[in-house]
């Protein structure tokens, strides 16, 4: 955590949701709220994951309030794993509670969290509340039926994947993205957790967010 990190307890349908909110410096007005989802809870995923923290830092650097939260059954969050269904509803509940007025919203996720984030983004777009930015990293397209990104969101979307990902093969993400004509940014030699390449991941995310300013 940094000096601008705040611990929060929000509410989901299964009970309490543990969260951390990182804020930009006081001299930097917030561009909006970014909500970031973590990897699979049954394989050690939590909001403390290094990729999730890296995404939070990228958002904060670009002037966003960045909120990470633990899915149901992780840390102090109540409930049990629901294979992405309840987790997507929890993400929408977190967004609803943490958002200030009609501020701009960004949605992001890593691995299983990208699957959940894609569901949340699709639900928001369908409700006429389209996110201002979407960042999907290591999208678990080989393991889950990740919904397509709404066409109107394509220019606001960054899909990042490691070339050498042995958890979610790059080919699976390309198979998911191809019918949508959705570009995928490939990090050469990158594994699923981007060991040694987190600064590059942060730089790519930062560049994308700044292009939307």
C-alpha positions in Angstrom: 0.0 0.0 0.0 1.1 3.6 -0.4 0.3 6.8 1.5 -2.9 7.3 -0.5 -4.3 3.8 0.0 -7.5 3.4 1.9 -9.0 0.1 3.2 -12.7 -0.3 2.4 -15.4 -2.8 3.3 -18.2 -2.9 0.6 -21.2 -5.1 0.3 -22.0 -7.8 -2.2 -24.8 -10.3 -2.4 -22.7 -12.9 -0.4 -21.8 -10.3 2.3 -18.7 -8.1 2.9 -16.3 -7.4 0.2 -12.7 -6.4 1.2 -11.2 -3.7 -1.0 -8.3 -1.3 -1.3 -8.5 2.1 -2.9 -5.4 3.9 -4.2 -5.7 7.6 -5.0 -3.6 10.0 -7.1 -1.8 12.7 -5.3 -3.8 15.6 -3.8 -2.5 18.0 -6.5 -3.9 15.7 -9.3 -7.7 15.7 -9.8 -9.0 12.2 -10.3 -10.1 11.3 -13.9 -12.5 8.7 -12.5 -12.7 5.3 -10.8 -10.9 2.2 -12.1 -12.0 -1.2 -10.7 -9.5 -4.0 -11.1 -10.3 -7.8 -10.7 -7.8 -10.4 -9.6 -6.9 -13.9 -10.8 -8.7 -17.1 -9.9 -9.4 -17.4 -6.2 -9.0 -21.2 -6.1 -5.4 -20.9 -7.4 -4.2 -18.2 -5.0 -5.6 -15.2 -6.7 -6.1 -12.1 -4.6 -6.1 -8.3 -4.8 -2.4 -8.4 -3.7 -1.4 -10.1 -7.0 1.5 -8.3 -8.5 -0.1 -7.8 -11.9 -3.2 -6.4 -10.3 -1.0 -4.0 -8.2 0.9 -3.0 -11.4 -2.4 -2.2 -13.1 -3.5 -0.1 -10.1 -0.2 1.8 -10.2 -0.7 2.5 -13.9 -4.2 3.9 -13.3 -3.1 6.0 -10.4 -0.2 7.4 -12.5 -2.7 8.4 -15.1 -4.9 10.2 -12.5 -7.5 7.5 -11.8 -8.7 6.3 -8.4 -7.8 2.6 -8.5 -9.9 0.1 -6.5 -8.9 -3.5 -6.0 -11.1 -6.0 -4.2 -11.1 -9.6 -3.1 -13.6 -11.9 -4.7 -16.0 -13.8 -2.4 -14.2 -16.3 -0.2 -10.8 -14.5 -0.5 -9.3 -12.7 2.5 -12.0 -10.9 4.5 -14.6 -11.2 1.7 -17.6 -13.3 2.6 -19.1 -16.1 0.5 -17.7 -18.9 -1.7 -16.4 -19.1 -5.2 -19.1 -19.0 -7.9 -17.2 -19.7 -11.1 -17.4 -16.1 -12.3 -21.2 -15.6 -12.1 -21.4 -14.1 -8.6 -18.0 -12.5 -9.0 -19.3 -10.4 -11.9 -22.3 -9.3 -9.9 -19.9 -8.5 -7.0 -17.8 -6.4 -9.4 -20.9 -4.4 -10.4 -21.9 -4.0 -6.8 -18.4 -2.6 -6.0 -18.6 -0.2 -8.9 -22.0 1.0 -7.8 -20.9 1.7 -4.2 -17.4 3.1 -4.9 -18.3 5.4 -7.8 -18.8 9.1 -7.0 -21.7 10.5 -8.9 -21.4 10.1 -12.6 -17.6 10.0 -12.7 -15.9 8.2 -15.5 -15.4 4.5 -15.0 -12.6 2.1 -16.1 -12.8 -1.7 -15.8 -9.8 -4.0 -15.7 -8.9 -7.5 -14.8 -6.1 -10.1 -14.9 -6.7 -13.8 -16.0 -9.9 -15.0 -14.3 -10.4 -11.3 -13.4 -10.3 -10.4 -17.1 -13.2 -12.8 -17.7 -15.1 -11.2 -14.8 -14.2 -7.7 -16.0 -15.4 -8.5 -19.5 -18.7 -9.6 -18.1 -19.1 -6.5 -16.1 -18.2 -4.2 -19.0 -20.7 -6.0 -21.2 -23.4 -5.6 -18.6 -22.6 -1.9 -18.1 -22.6 -1.2 -21.9 -26.0 -3.0 -22.2 -27.4 -0.8 -19.5 -26.2 2.4 -21.3 -23.3 3.0 -18.9 -20.3 2.2 -21.1 -16.9 2.3 -19.4 -14.5 4.9 -20.5 -11.7 2.3 -20.6 -11.3 -1.4 -20.5 -8.0 -3.3 -19.8 -7.9 -7.1 -20.1 -4.6 -8.8 -19.2 -3.9 -12.6 -19.6 -7.6 -13.1 -20.5 -8.6 -16.6 -19.5 -10.2 -17.4 -22.8 -9.1 -21.0 -22.8 -10.9 -21.7 -19.5 -14.0 -19.6 -19.6 -16.6 -18.4 -22.1 -15.4 -14.8 -22.1 -18.1 -12.5 -23.6 -17.1 -10.4 -26.6 -16.2 -6.8 -26.1 -19.0 -4.5 -27.3 -18.0 -2.9 -30.6 -18.4 0.6 -29.3 -15.8 -0.2 -26.6 -13.1 -1.5 -29.0 -11.2 1.8 -29.3 -11.2 2.1 -25.5 -10.0 -1.5 -24.9 -6.5 -2.8 -24.4 -6.0 -6.6 -24.5 -2.5 -7.6 -23.3 -1.2 -11.2 -23.4 2.2 -12.9 -23.0 3.6 -14.7 -26.1 4.8 -17.6 -23.9 1.8 -17.8 -21.6 1.5 -21.5 -20.6 -1.6 -21.0 -18.5 -3.7 -19.4 -21.1 -2.2 -20.0 -24.6 -2.0 -17.0 -26.8 -3.8 -18.9 -29.5 -6.9 -19.1 -27.3 -7.0 -15.4 -26.9 -6.5 -14.8 -30.6 -9.3 -17.3 -31.3 -11.6 -15.2 -29.0 -10.5 -11.9 -30.4 -10.5 -12.8 -34.1 -14.3 -12.9 -34.7 -14.5 -9.5 -33.0 -11.6 -8.0 -35.0 -10.3 -7.0 -31.6 -6.6 -6.2 -31.5 -4.4 -8.1 -29.0 -1.1 -6.6 -27.8 1.5 -9.4 -27.4 4.4 -9.1 -25.0 7.3 -11.1 -26.6 8.4 -13.9 -24.4 5.9 -13.0 -21.7 4.5 -15.6 -19.4 1.2 -15.6 -17.7 2.5 -13.6 -14.7 4.9 -11.4 -16.7 7.9 -12.1 -14.4 10.5 -9.5 -15.2 8.2 -7.6 -17.5 5.8 -5.8 -15.1 7.4 -2.4 -15.9 6.7 -3.0 -19.6 3.1 -4.1 -18.8 2.7 -0.9 -16.7 4.1 1.2 -19.5 1.7 -0.3 -22.1 -1.3 0.2 -19.8 -0.2 3.8 -19.1 0.2 4.6 -22.8 -3.3 3.3 -23.5 -4.9 5.3 -20.7 -3.1 8.5 -21.7 -4.3 8.0 -25.3 -7.9 8.2 -24.0 -7.4 11.4 -22.1 
